[in-house]
Amino acid sequence: MKVSREEILHIANLAQLNLDETEIDTYLLHLQEILNFANIVNNAPVDGLDITIGANEAKNVFRKDEIKVFEDNESLLQNAVSKEQNMFKIPKVL
């Protein structure tokens, strides 16, 4: 697919870009290279390949929530700035 100068100007107008002459030529070259690469990808042979959604088959692994009693509350609270009723005391957040 060949990109014309008018198409570049139309795209620039839609994107509200003010392009000078050198920028138009640069964009024309880069857009043509992108479209050529897309054409190569579109024509890549895919016969006999399996359909793949992701590169690996990793899935979310969930674990059951379990309550575990923590015995050493003193060591847990030893670095607390403030504590009350064996819990961290923090300022109100509103």
Biopython code that builds the backbone (N, CA, C, O; Angstrom):
import numpy as np
from Bio.PDB.StructureBuilder import StructureBuilder

atoms = [
    (1, "MET", "N", (0.841, -1.179, 0.000)),
    (1, "MET", "CA", (0.000, 0.000, 0.000)),
    (1, "MET", "C", (0.883, 1.238, 0.000)),
    (1, "MET", "O", (1.796, 1.362, 0.816)),
    (2, "LYS", "N", (0.612, 2.124, -0.894)),
    (2, "LYS", "CA", (1.390, 3.354, -1.035)),
    (2, "LYS", "C", (0.643, 4.493, -0.354)),
    (2, "LYS", "O", (-0.561, 4.665, -0.547)),
    (3, "VAL", "N", (1.369, 5.267, 0.444)),
    (3, "VAL", "CA", (0.790, 6.408, 1.145)),
    (3, "VAL", "C", (1.082, 7.673, 0.339)),
    (3, "VAL", "O", (2.215, 7.923, -0.073)),
    (4, "SER", "N", (0.041, 8.453, 0.130)),
    (4, "SER", "CA", (0.232, 9.683, -0.643)),
    (4, "SER", "C", (0.445, 10.874, 0.280)),
    (4, "SER", "O", (0.156, 10.820, 1.475)),
    (5, "ARG", "N", (0.950, 11.930, -0.297)),
    (5, "ARG", "CA", (1.179, 13.169, 0.442)),
    (5, "ARG", "C", (-0.146, 13.732, 0.970)),
    (5, "ARG", "O", (-0.204, 14.274, 2.073)),
    (6, "GLU", "N", (-1.195, 13.599, 0.177)),
    (6, "GLU", "CA", (-2.510, 14.102, 0.569)),
    (6, "GLU", "C", (-3.035, 13.341, 1.791)),
    (6, "GLU", "O", (-3.673, 13.928, 2.665)),
    (7, "GLU", "N", (-2.764, 12.029, 1.848)),
    (7, "GLU", "CA", (-3.204, 11.242, 3.004)),
    (7, "GLU", "C", (-2.468, 11.674, 4.274)),
    (7, "GLU", "O", (-3.068, 11.745, 5.347)),
    (8, "ILE", "N", (-1.174, 11.961, 4.154)),
    (8, "ILE", "CA", (-0.408, 12.457, 5.295)),
    (8, "ILE", "C", (-0.972, 13.787, 5.767)),
    (8, "ILE", "O", (-1.124, 14.004, 6.969)),
    (9, "LEU", "N", (-1.281, 14.674, 4.841)),
    (9, "LEU", "CA", (-1.854, 15.969, 5.203)),
    (9, "LEU", "C", (-3.230, 15.804, 5.842)),
    (9, "LEU", "O", (-3.573, 16.524, 6.780)),
    (10, "HIS", "N", (-4.015, 14.858, 5.336)),
    (10, "HIS", "CA", (-5.335, 14.608, 5.905)),
    (10, "HIS", "C", (-5.212, 14.070, 7.342)),
    (10, "HIS", "O", (-5.938, 14.505, 8.236)),
    (11, "ILE", "N", (-4.297, 13.129, 7.550)),
    (11, "ILE", "CA", (-4.070, 12.583, 8.891)),
    (11, "ILE", "C", (-3.568, 13.681, 9.829)),
    (11, "ILE", "O", (-4.008, 13.767, 10.975)),
    (12, "ALA", "N", (-2.661, 14.508, 9.352)),
    (12, "ALA", "CA", (-2.140, 15.613, 10.169)),
    (12, "ALA", "C", (-3.261, 16.588, 10.515)),
    (12, "ALA", "O", (-3.303, 17.111, 11.629)),
    (13, "ASN", "N", (-4.164, 16.837, 9.577)),
    (13, "ASN", "CA", (-5.291, 17.721, 9.843)),
    (13, "ASN", "C", (-6.213, 17.116, 10.901)),
    (13, "ASN", "O", (-6.671, 17.823, 11.798)),
    (14, "LEU", "N", (-6.486, 15.819, 10.803)),
    (14, "LEU", "CA", (-7.331, 15.162, 11.795)),
    (14, "LEU", "C", (-6.696, 15.206, 13.187)),
    (14, "LEU", "O", (-7.399, 15.353, 14.186)),
    (15, "ALA", "N", (-5.379, 15.080, 13.251)),
    (15, "ALA", "CA", (-4.662, 15.105, 14.527)),
    (15, "ALA", "C", (-4.322, 16.529, 14.963)),
    (15, "ALA", "O", (-3.683, 16.733, 15.995)),
    (16, "GLN", "N", (-4.752, 17.505, 14.174)),
    (16, "GLN", "CA", (-4.491, 18.919, 14.432)),
    (16, "GLN", "C", (-2.997, 19.190, 14.583)),
    (16, "GLN", "O", (-2.560, 19.857, 15.521)),
    (17, "LEU", "N", (-2.223, 18.654, 13.635)),
    (17, "LEU", "CA", (-0.777, 18.867, 13.598)),
    (17, "LEU", "C", (-0.444, 19.862, 12.502)),
    (17, "LEU", "O", (-1.003, 19.802, 11.407)),
    (18, "ASN", "N", (0.458, 20.766, 12.796)),
    (18, "ASN", "CA", (0.962, 21.685, 11.783)),
    (18, "ASN", "C", (2.333, 21.178, 11.359)),
    (18, "ASN", "O", (3.302, 21.295, 12.110)),
    (19, "LEU", "N", (2.414, 20.622, 10.169)),
    (19, "LEU", "CA", (3.654, 20.030, 9.687)),
    (19, "LEU", "C", (4.282, 20.917, 8.631)),
    (19, "LEU", "O", (3.582, 21.459, 7.775)),
    (20, "ASP", "N", (5.619, 21.071, 8.683)),
    (20, "ASP", "CA", (6.302, 21.754, 7.588)),
    (20, "ASP", "C", (6.703, 20.720, 6.540)),
    (20, "ASP", "O", (6.453, 19.528, 6.720)),
    (21, "GLU", "N", (7.313, 21.159, 5.463)),
    (21, "GLU", "CA", (7.605, 20.279, 4.328)),
    (21, "GLU", "C", (8.540, 19.126, 4.692)),
    (21, "GLU", "O", (8.339, 18.005, 4.226)),
    (22, "THR", "N", (9.553, 19.382, 5.510)),
    (22, "THR", "CA", (10.484, 18.305, 5.872)),
    (22, "THR", "C", (9.801, 17.275, 6.764)),
    (22, "THR", "O", (10.078, 16.079, 6.666)),
    (23, "GLU", "N", (8.907, 17.744, 7.635)),
    (23, "GLU", "CA", (8.189, 16.812, 8.493)),
    (23, "GLU", "C", (7.233, 15.944, 7.686)),
    (23, "GLU", "O", (7.059, 14.763, 7.987)),
    (24, "ILE", "N", (6.618, 16.518, 6.672)),
    (24, "ILE", "CA", (5.712, 15.740, 5.820)),
    (24, "ILE", "C", (6.474, 14.606, 5.153)),
    (24, "ILE", "O", (6.000, 13.470, 5.114)),
    (25, "ASP", "N", (7.655, 14.914, 4.628)),
    (25, "ASP", "CA", (8.453, 13.873, 3.974)),
    (25, "ASP", "C", (8.897, 12.808, 4.977)),
    (25, "ASP", "O", (8.912, 11.619, 4.658)),
    (26, "THR", "N", (9.257, 13.233, 6.187)),
    (26, "THR", "CA", (9.677, 12.287, 7.226)),
    (26, "THR", "C", (8.527, 11.372, 7.622)),
    (26, "THR", "O", (8.692, 10.155, 7.707)),
    (27, "TYR", "N", (7.345, 11.972, 7.867)),
    (27, "TYR", "CA", (6.180, 11.174, 8.230)),
    (27, "TYR", "C", (5.774, 10.236, 7.094)),
    (27, "TYR", "O", (5.360, 9.102, 7.334)),
    (28, "LEU", "N", (5.893, 10.708, 5.884)),
    (28, "LEU", "CA", (5.562, 9.876, 4.723)),
    (28, "LEU", "C", (6.463, 8.648, 4.673)),
    (28, "LEU", "O", (5.993, 7.537, 4.427)),
    (29, "LEU", "N", (7.741, 8.847, 4.903)),
    (29, "LEU", "CA", (8.698, 7.740, 4.896)),
    (29, "LEU", "C", (8.415, 6.762, 6.034)),
    (29, "LEU", "O", (8.367, 5.551, 5.814)),
    (30, "HIS", "N", (8.226, 7.280, 7.245)),
    (30, "HIS", "CA", (8.007, 6.412, 8.404)),
    (30, "HIS", "C", (6.684, 5.651, 8.300)),
    (30, "HIS", "O", (6.629, 4.462, 8.615)),
    (31, "LEU", "N", (5.631, 6.320, 7.864)),
    (31, "LEU", "CA", (4.339, 5.643, 7.739)),
    (31, "LEU", "C", (4.407, 4.565, 6.666)),
    (31, "LEU", "O", (3.799, 3.506, 6.821)),
    (32, "GLN", "N", (5.129, 4.813, 5.592)),
    (32, "GLN", "CA", (5.280, 3.808, 4.548)),
    (32, "GLN", "C", (6.028, 2.584, 5.078)),
    (32, "GLN", "O", (5.677, 1.450, 4.755)),
    (33, "GLU", "N", (7.067, 2.819, 5.899)),
    (33, "GLU", "CA", (7.810, 1.704, 6.494)),
    (33, "GLU", "C", (6.928, 0.898, 7.439)),
    (33, "GLU", "O", (6.998, -0.331, 7.456)),
    (34, "ILE", "N", (6.104, 1.575, 8.220)),
    (34, "ILE", "CA", (5.198, 0.885, 9.151)),
    (34, "ILE", "C", (4.203, 0.031, 8.372)),
    (34, "ILE", "O", (3.964, -1.124, 8.726)),
    (35, "LEU", "N", (3.632, 0.587, 7.329)),
    (35, "LEU", "CA", (2.659, -0.164, 6.539)),
    (35, "LEU", "C", (3.310, -1.335, 5.805)),
    (35, "LEU", "O", (2.691, -2.388, 5.657)),
    (36, "ASN", "N", (4.538, -1.168, 5.347)),
    (36, "ASN", "CA", (5.250, -2.278, 4.709)),
    (36, "ASN", "C", (5.484, -3.410, 5.708)),
    (36, "ASN", "O", (5.323, -4.582, 5.368)),
    (37, "PHE", "N", (5.861, -3.063, 6.933)),
    (37, "PHE", "CA", (6.070, -4.082, 7.955)),
    (37, "PHE", "C", (4.757, -4.781, 8.303)),
    (37, "PHE", "O", (4.724, -6.001, 8.464)),
    (38, "ALA", "N", (3.670, -4.002, 8.419)),
    (38, "ALA", "CA", (2.362, -4.595, 8.701)),
    (38, "ALA", "C", (1.959, -5.544, 7.590)),
    (38, "ALA", "O", (1.331, -6.569, 7.855)),
    (39, "ASN", "N", (2.303, -5.230, 6.364)),
    (39, "ASN", "CA", (1.998, -6.102, 5.231)),
    (39, "ASN", "C", (2.789, -7.403, 5.326)),
    (39, "ASN", "O", (2.264, -8.470, 5.008)),
    (40, "ILE", "N", (4.040, -7.325, 5.758)),
    (40, "ILE", "CA", (4.855, -8.530, 5.937)),
    (40, "ILE", "C", (4.240, -9.416, 7.021)),
    (40, "ILE", "O", (4.139, -10.631, 6.853)),
    (41, "VAL", "N", (3.830, -8.803, 8.133)),
    (41, "VAL", "CA", (3.225, -9.555, 9.235)),
    (41, "VAL", "C", (1.911, -10.186, 8.781)),
    (41, "VAL", "O", (1.634, -11.343, 9.099)),
    (42, "ASN", "N", (1.107, -9.434, 8.042)),
    (42, "ASN", "CA", (-0.180, -9.967, 7.575)),
    (42, "ASN", "C", (-0.010, -11.144, 6.617)),
    (42, "ASN", "O", (-0.875, -12.017, 6.545)),
    (43, "ASN", "N", (1.084, -11.170, 5.896)),
    (43, "ASN", "CA", (1.300, -12.239, 4.918)),
    (43, "ASN", "C", (2.184, -13.364, 5.450)),
    (43, "ASN", "O", (2.581, -14.247, 4.690)),
    (44, "ALA", "N", (2.493, -13.344, 6.735)),
    (44, "ALA", "CA", (3.318, -14.395, 7.323)),
    (44, "ALA", "C", (2.569, -15.721, 7.267)),
    (44, "ALA", "O", (1.361, -15.761, 7.500)),
    (45, "PRO", "N", (3.278, -16.810, 6.959)),
    (45, "PRO", "CA", (2.609, -18.112, 6.881)),
    (45, "PRO", "C", (2.224, -18.614, 8.274)),
    (45, "PRO", "O", (3.079, -18.761, 9.147)),
    (46, "VAL", "N", (0.949, -18.871, 8.469)),
    (46, "VAL", "CA", (0.464, -19.338, 9.763)),
    (46, "VAL", "C", (-0.260, -20.673, 9.650)),
    (46, "VAL", "O", (-0.894, -21.116, 10.607)),
    (47, "ASP", "N", (-0.173, -21.307, 8.511)),
    (47, "ASP", "CA", (-0.833, -22.595, 8.335)),
    (47, "ASP", "C", (-0.191, -23.634, 9.246)),
    (47, "ASP", "O", (1.033, -23.747, 9.313)),
    (48, "GLY", "N", (-1.025, -24.386, 9.940)),
    (48, "GLY", "CA", (-0.542, -25.451, 10.799)),
    (48, "GLY", "C", (-0.106, -25.003, 12.181)),
    (48, "GLY", "O", (0.351, -25.823, 12.978)),
    (49, "LEU", "N", (-0.238, -23.719, 12.482)),
    (49, "LEU", "CA", (0.138, -23.235, 13.812)),
    (49, "LEU", "C", (-1.060, -23.302, 14.745)),
    (49, "LEU", "O", (-2.198, -23.081, 14.332)),
    (50, "ASP", "N", (-0.791, -23.609, 16.005)),
    (50, "ASP", "CA", (-1.858, -23.636, 16.995)),
    (50, "ASP", "C", (-2.246, -22.217, 17.384)),
    (50, "ASP", "O", (-1.420, -21.305, 17.362)),
    (51, "ILE", "N", (-3.500, -22.047, 17.736)),
    (51, "ILE", "CA", (-3.966, -20.754, 18.209)),
    (51, "ILE", "C", (-3.447, -20.558, 19.628)),
    (51, "ILE", "O", (-3.601, -21.432, 20.481)),
    (52, "THR", "N", (-2.831, -19.405, 19.872)),
    (52, "THR", "CA", (-2.267, -19.112, 21.174)),
    (52, "THR", "C", (-2.783, -17.763, 21.644)),
    (52, "THR", "O", (-2.802, -16.793, 20.887)),
    (53, "ILE", "N", (-3.197, -17.713, 22.890)),
    (53, "ILE", "CA", (-3.658, -16.447, 23.447)),
    (53, "ILE", "C", (-2.503, -15.747, 24.157)),
    (53, "ILE", "O", (-2.324, -14.537, 24.014)),
    (54, "GLY", "N", (-1.737, -16.493, 24.905)),
    (54, "GLY", "CA", (-0.612, -15.915, 25.626)),
    (54, "GLY", "C", (0.626, -16.754, 25.419)),
    (54, "GLY", "O", (0.570, -17.865, 24.892)),
    (55, "ALA", "N", (1.739, -16.203, 25.843)),
    (55, "ALA", "CA", (3.002, -16.922, 25.663)),
    (55, "ALA", "C", (3.151, -18.069, 26.641)),
    (55, "ALA", "O", (3.881, -19.024, 26.375)),
    (56, "ASN", "N", (2.473, -17.986, 27.757)),
    (56, "ASN", "CA", (2.543, -19.077, 28.718)),
    (56, "ASN", "C", (1.145, -19.376, 29.233)),
    (56, "ASN", "O", (0.200, -18.627, 28.983)),
    (57, "GLU", "N", (1.035, -20.441, 29.927)),
    (57, "GLU", "CA", (-0.274, -20.882, 30.410)),
    (57, "GLU", "C", (-0.483, -20.541, 31.881)),
    (57, "GLU", "O", (-1.238, -21.221, 32.575)),
    (58, "ALA", "N", (0.181, -19.492, 32.358)),
    (58, "ALA", "CA", (0.043, -19.119, 33.770)),
    (58, "ALA", "C", (-1.384, -18.646, 34.037)),
    (58, "ALA", "O", (-1.971, -17.903, 33.251)),
    (59, "LYS", "N", (-1.910, -19.086, 35.139)),
    (59, "LYS", "CA", (-3.260, -18.702, 35.539)),
    (59, "LYS", "C", (-3.192, -18.191, 36.962)),
    (59, "LYS", "O", (-2.226, -18.440, 37.682)),
    (60, "ASN", "N", (-4.226, -17.475, 37.357)),
    (60, "ASN", "CA", (-4.301, -17.046, 38.747)),
    (60, "ASN", "C", (-4.444, -18.259, 39.649)),
    (60, "ASN", "O", (-5.268, -19.141, 39.408)),
    (61, "VAL", "N", (-3.645, -18.284, 40.666)),
    (61, "VAL", "CA", (-3.712, -19.380, 41.625)),
    (61, "VAL", "C", (-4.236, -18.790, 42.925)),
    (61, "VAL", "O", (-3.596, -17.938, 43.541)),
    (62, "PHE", "N", (-5.392, -19.251, 43.323)),
    (62, "PHE", "CA", (-6.002, -18.732, 44.533)),
    (62, "PHE", "C", (-5.788, -19.721, 45.669)),
    (62, "PHE", "O", (-5.733, -20.931, 45.455)),
    (63, "ARG", "N", (-5.673, -19.200, 46.853)),
    (63, "ARG", "CA", (-5.571, -20.050, 48.021)),
    (63, "ARG", "C", (-6.730, -19.708, 48.942)),
    (63, "ARG", "O", (-7.271, -18.603, 48.900)),
    (64, "LYS", "N", (-7.087, -20.634, 49.740)),
    (64, "LYS", "CA", (-8.180, -20.439, 50.663)),
    (64, "LYS", "C", (-7.722, -19.515, 51.788)),
    (64, "LYS", "O", (-6.615, -19.658, 52.306)),
    (65, "ASP", "N", (-8.580, -18.568, 52.161)),
    (65, "ASP", "CA", (-8.271, -17.700, 53.294)),
    (65, "ASP", "C", (-8.357, -18.502, 54.576)),
    (65, "ASP", "O", (-9.350, -19.178, 54.846)),
    (66, "GLU", "N", (-7.307, -18.413, 55.350)),
    (66, "GLU", "CA", (-7.275, -19.126, 56.615)),
    (66, "GLU", "C", (-6.896, -18.152, 57.722)),
    (66, "GLU", "O", (-6.003, -17.323, 57.551)),
    (67, "ILE", "N", (-7.565, -18.255, 58.832)),
    (67, "ILE", "CA", (-7.244, -17.436, 59.994)),
    (67, "ILE", "C", (-6.122, -18.134, 60.750)),
    (67, "ILE", "O", (-6.217, -19.313, 61.093)),
    (68, "LYS", "N", (-5.056, -17.379, 60.999)),
    (68, "LYS", "CA", (-3.937, -17.919, 61.759)),
    (68, "LYS", "C", (-3.721, -17.011, 62.966)),
    (68, "LYS", "O", (-3.648, -15.790, 62.832)),
    (69, "VAL", "N", (-3.622, -17.600, 64.106)),
    (69, "VAL", "CA", (-3.416, -16.852, 65.340)),
    (69, "VAL", "C", (-1.934, -16.527, 65.463)),
    (69, "VAL", "O", (-1.080, -17.410, 65.376)),
    (70, "PHE", "N", (-1.642, -15.239, 65.668)),
    (70, "PHE", "CA", (-0.253, -14.801, 65.854)),
    (70, "PHE", "C", (-0.021, -14.664, 67.343)),
    (70, "PHE", "O", (-0.696, -13.873, 68.002)),
    (71, "GLU", "N", (0.895, -15.398, 67.872)),
    (71, "GLU", "CA", (1.092, -15.488, 69.318)),
    (71, "GLU", "C", (1.912, -14.341, 69.906)),
    (71, "GLU", "O", (1.669, -13.938, 71.043)),
    (72, "ASP", "N", (2.862, -13.814, 69.168)),
    (72, "ASP", "CA", (3.810, -12.854, 69.738)),
    (72, "ASP", "C", (3.425, -11.422, 69.366)),
    (72, "ASP", "O", (4.116, -10.783, 68.573)),
    (73, "ASN", "N", (2.333, -10.915, 69.929)),
    (73, "ASN", "CA", (1.866, -9.564, 69.619)),
    (73, "ASN", "C", (2.826, -8.489, 70.098)),
    (73, "ASN", "O", (2.920, -7.430, 69.478)),
    (74, "GLU", "N", (3.533, -8.736, 71.174)),
    (74, "GLU", "CA", (4.475, -7.741, 71.704)),
    (74, "GLU", "C", (5.583, -7.439, 70.698)),
    (74, "GLU", "O", (5.912, -6.275, 70.472)),
    (75, "SER", "N", (6.150, -8.459, 70.102)),
    (75, "SER", "CA", (7.211, -8.207, 69.120)),
    (75, "SER", "C", (6.644, -7.543, 67.869)),
    (75, "SER", "O", (7.341, -6.787, 67.192)),
    (76, "LEU", "N", (5.397, -7.823, 67.568)),
    (76, "LEU", "CA", (4.764, -7.191, 66.416)),
    (76, "LEU", "C", (4.568, -5.697, 66.659)),
    (76, "LEU", "O", (4.748, -4.892, 65.746)),
    (77, "LEU", "N", (4.205, -5.326, 67.874)),
    (77, "LEU", "CA", (3.908, -3.932, 68.201)),
    (77, "LEU", "C", (5.094, -3.160, 68.769)),
    (77, "LEU", "O", (4.942, -1.990, 69.118)),
    (78, "GLN", "N", (6.257, -3.770, 68.872)),
    (78, "GLN", "CA", (7.386, -3.122, 69.530)),
    (78, "GLN", "C", (7.853, -1.856, 68.808)),
    (78, "GLN", "O", (8.379, -0.953, 69.459)),
    (79, "ASN", "N", (7.681, -1.759, 67.513)),
    (79, "ASN", "CA", (8.114, -0.571, 66.774)),
    (79, "ASN", "C", (6.970, 0.386, 66.469)),
    (79, "ASN", "O", (7.153, 1.348, 65.722)),
    (80, "ALA", "N", (5.809, 0.140, 67.029)),
    (80, "ALA", "CA", (4.659, 1.009, 66.780)),
    (80, "ALA", "C", (4.890, 2.369, 67.429)),
    (80, "ALA", "O", (5.362, 2.452, 68.563)),
    (81, "VAL", "N", (4.560, 3.417, 66.715)),
    (81, "VAL", "CA", (4.672, 4.765, 67.261)),
    (81, "VAL", "C", (3.689, 4.931, 68.408)),
    (81, "VAL", "O", (4.005, 5.526, 69.439)),
    (82, "SER", "N", (2.486, 4.392, 68.209)),
    (82, "SER", "CA", (1.452, 4.491, 69.230)),
    (82, "SER", "C", (0.614, 3.218, 69.184)),
    (82, "SER", "O", (0.330, 2.694, 68.107)),
    (83, "LYS", "N", (0.221, 2.727, 70.348)),
    (83, "LYS", "CA", (-0.614, 1.529, 70.382)),
    (83, "LYS", "C", (-1.681, 1.687, 71.455)),
    (83, "LYS", "O", (-1.507, 2.415, 72.432)),
    (84, "GLU", "N", (-2.778, 0.991, 71.249)),
    (84, "GLU", "CA", (-3.890, 1.057, 72.186)),
    (84, "GLU", "C", (-4.638, -0.261, 72.140)),
    (84, "GLU", "O", (-4.955, -0.742, 71.052)),
    (85, "GLN", "N", (-4.929, -0.855, 73.276)),
    (85, "GLN", "CA", (-5.638, -2.125, 73.395)),
    (85, "GLN", "C", (-4.993, -3.215, 72.535)),
    (85, "GLN", "O", (-5.677, -3.972, 71.847)),
    (86, "ASN", "N", (-3.680, -3.275, 72.593)),
    (86, "ASN", "CA", (-2.909, -4.292, 71.885)),
    (86, "ASN", "C", (-3.077, -4.205, 70.360)),
    (86, "ASN", "O", (-3.037, -5.217, 69.660)),
    (87, "MET", "N", (-3.270, -2.955, 69.856)),
    (87, "MET", "CA", (-3.410, -2.709, 68.414)),
    (87, "MET", "C", (-2.629, -1.457, 68.053)),
    (87, "MET", "O", (-2.325, -0.635, 68.917)),
    (88, "PHE", "N", (-2.301, -1.313, 66.755)),
    (88, "PHE", "CA", (-1.686, -0.092, 66.278)),
    (88, "PHE", "C", (-2.692, 1.037, 66.401)),
    (88, "PHE", "O", (-3.862, 0.856, 66.065)),
    (89, "LYS", "N", (-2.259, 2.206, 66.881)),
    (89, "LYS", "CA", (-3.117, 3.376, 66.929)),
    (89, "LYS", "C", (-2.627, 4.335, 65.861)),
    (89, "LYS", "O", (-1.456, 4.714, 65.842)),
    (90, "ILE", "N", (-3.522, 4.722, 64.980)),
    (90, "ILE", "CA", (-3.152, 5.610, 63.879)),
    (90, "ILE", "C", (-4.080, 6.814, 63.896)),
    (90, "ILE", "O", (-5.169, 6.739, 64.465)),
    (91, "PRO", "N", (-3.671, 7.930, 63.282)),
    (91, "PRO", "CA", (-4.547, 9.093, 63.239)),
    (91, "PRO", "C", (-5.772, 8.827, 62.360)),
    (91, "PRO", "O", (-5.739, 7.990, 61.458)),
    (92, "LYS", "N", (-6.840, 9.552, 62.641)),
    (92, "LYS", "CA", (-8.049, 9.425, 61.832)),
    (92, "LYS", "C", (-7.765, 9.881, 60.406)),
    (92, "LYS", "O", (-7.048, 10.855, 60.175)),
    (93, "VAL", "N", (-8.331, 9.168, 59.480)),
    (93, "VAL", "CA", (-8.191, 9.524, 58.064)),
    (93, "VAL", "C", (-9.589, 9.760, 57.529)),
    (93, "VAL", "O", (-10.411, 8.844, 57.486)),
    (94, "LEU", "N", (-9.854, 10.976, 57.127)),
    (94, "LEU", "CA", (-11.185, 11.323, 56.602)),
    (94, "LEU", "C", (-11.064, 11.893, 55.229)),
    (94, "LEU", "O", (-12.072, 12.246, 54.616)),
]
sb = StructureBuilder()
sb.init_structure("model")
sb.init_model(0)
sb.init_chain("A")
sb.init_seg("    ")
for serial, (resi, resn, name, xyz) in enumerate(atoms, 1):
    if name == "N":
        sb.init_residue(resn, " ", resi, " ")
    sb.init_atom(name, np.array(xyz, "f"), 0.0, 1.0, " ", f" {name:<3s}", serial, name[0])
structure = sb.get_structure()
